[in-house]
Amino acid sequence: VSKKIGFKSANVFQAVLFALIHFNLSLFLFYFVFGIITGILSRKANGLVAGMIFHFVNNFIVVVILYYAAQVSPNLF
């Protein structure tokens, strides 16, 4: 896609799709920016592995934070 419409447009397009697929409009901006960063990482690394690692690390950090938040305040969720 980026060969036809250019990297910037393709990156914005994939970031919008990434944000929409998470089905959380209140976090749309976060997911969109995350998608932009992941797209840039993937382009600089010339493959998907860097973006996948970035996504994994982000998800891992969120899970750890949520786990400890639930330990501190069991009624939080």
Disulfide bonds with the S-S distance in Angstrom:
none
